């Protein structure tokens, strides 16, 4: 397949890029500065595009079989809440303009629920990432989940999945869930970024969760 990958220079985006190329998919890697992408591959095109430029982005996306958005304006960005909402909406609008139907959005674990409540709303949710995580939840609830044009999917990673996680290896193993975390026998929800990428590309190929939220963990 020909896949447009937005946010290909990020921690999650780069892992997805590696998995797509490993499976011989054709990839258009989209970022503001693709010089940060170290990979070179016969199936890889690198495109410098500002996601806030809806028309340029739509033109770049045209002809793809699917779009994967790993967009993140940066956890240290003081305007992360506003920038995420603006960027995510621009990506969704550009997808519609491009005519590409399949859009997989990589969200955050805060958009999962425990006992019917969003994790991001919990009293123990880390304050240092609340602004970004609450923006992701707001985008999913208020915008993406109401879209009836795109064949969208929204992926929330395991609770323990970030660049500081102890999980560093690709195992190819995971269990799927929908809107609540997947816990292991130790009561932990975890996976490596490499196995996140495996789950995303598996979903891209198998198409199990059209217009649904889903998650994966060991």
N, C-alpha and C positions, 0 to 999 in steps of 0.2 A: 504494500500500500504506500501511497504518498501521504506523508503526515507533516502538517505544520505544527511545530513545537514552539510555543511562546514561553519565554523565560528560560531559554536553554542554557544560560550561563550560571543559573542558580544551583544551590545544593541539590534540590530535588530534580530540577530540570536537566541538569547534566547527567544524573543517574539514568533518567528516562531516555536521554539521547543515546547513551551507551547501549542500553538494552535494545532500542529500536535498530540501531546500526548492527548490533550483534545478530539480530534476526533478519537482516538484509532488507529492512524497510527503507524507502526513500524518504529523506528528512529535509525539510526546510527549517533550519534552526533560526529562530527570530529573537533578537535582543537589541537593546539600545546600542551595545558595543560588542559585536561578535568576535573582536580580537581576543576576548577572554576565553574563547573556545579553543582548546588545544587540539582537539581531534581533527584529523583529516581522513576523508573516506570518499570512495567513488560515489556513494549514495547521499553525500551530504552537501547541501547548499547553505551558505551563511548569509543572512539578510539583516542589515541594520535598519530597524524600524522602531519608531516611538509608538508605543501602544495607544498613546493619547491621540495620535493622528489616525482617526478612524478610516478615512478614505485610503490612505497609503497602506494601512494594515489590511483592509478588505482586498485591495488589489494583490497584495502578497499572498493572501490565503487562497485566492481563486485557483481552482483546479485540484485542490487537495481532496483526499478521500475522507480525512478527519483532521480535527484540530485538538491538540492537547494544550491546555493553558496551565503552566506552572508559575504564573505571574505573581510576583511579590515585590512591592516597592522598597523592601528593606526593613528589617525589624528595628533598626536604629533611626529610621526616618521619622522626624517629629510630626510629619503630616501623614503618617501611614494610614490612618483611618480614612481620611478624605481621598488620598491618592489611590488606595486600594479600590474604593467604591467607584471612583472615576475610571480607573484603568480596567477593572473587571467589566463594567458596563460598556466601555468602548470596545473591548474584545468581543463581547456578546453581540453588539450592534454590527461590528465588522464581519463577524461570522455570518450574520443574516444577510448582509449586503453581498458577501462573496458567493453565496449560494451553496456553501458547504453545510451539510445538515448535522454532522456528528461533532459535538463539542464536549470534551471531557475536561472538567475543571478540577484541579487539585486544590482542595481547601485545607482546613485545619481540623485538628481533633476536637477543638472547642465546639464545633457544630454538631457533634454527636450528643446523644442524650443518655442520661442515667436517671431511672425512675421518672421518665417523662420530662425532665428538665435539661436544658442545654448546659453542657459542661462549662462553657464560658461564663455562665451566670452564677456559678458556684462561688461561695465565699472564699474557698481556698485556691481559686484560679490565679495563676501568677500575674501580678499587677504589671510586670514589665512587658508582657506581651498582650495585655488585655485590649488595647486600642486596635491592634491589628486583627486579633482573633474575633473581636466583636464586629469589625467591619466585614470579615468573611461570613460570619453568621447572618448579618443583616443582608448582604448581597444574596446569599442562598435563599433566605426566607422571603425577602421582599421582591426579588427580581428573577433570579434564575428559575426557581421552582414554579413560577407562574408563567414561564415561557411555553407557548404552544406551537412555536415555529420550528425550533431546533430539536434534534434528537440529543438532548443534553444528558450528561451524567455528572455527578458531583462526588468526588472521592475525599473522604476524611481519613488521614493516616492514624496509625495506632497512637496511643497516649504517649508512649516512650519512643518517639522517632524524631530525632533532630541531630544536628552535627556533633552534639556532645553525647549521644547515646552510646552505650557500651556495645550495641549490636553493630558490627562493622562488616560482616561477611554476607555473601550471597549464598543462600541455601536453596532457593527456588521453591521453598515451602511456605505456605500461609493458609489461613482459614478466612473465609469471607463472612461479612456481616452486612447489615443495612444501616440503620440509624443509631445503633448503640455499639459501644466498644466490644471487641472480641478479647476475652480474657483467657489466659492459660491456667494451668493447674495451680500456679503460684499466685493467681489473682492479678497478674500483670498483663498489660496490653502493650505489646512491643513488636517491632520488626526493624530491620536495617533499611537504609534508603535504597540499597540494591534490590531488596525483596519488594519494597514499594514499587519500584520500576517494573519488576516482574509481574506484579499484580495488575498494574496499569496496562501493560502491553498485552497481557493475557486477556484482559477485558476488551481492549481494542479489537482483538482478533475474534473473541467469542461472543461479545455483545449480550451480556446477561442482564444489565441494569438500565435499560433505556428509561430516561426521565425519572431516575431514582438517585438517592444518596446511597453510597456503599462504603465499606471500610474493609481492612484486612489486617491480620496480625497472626503471630505464631500460635 
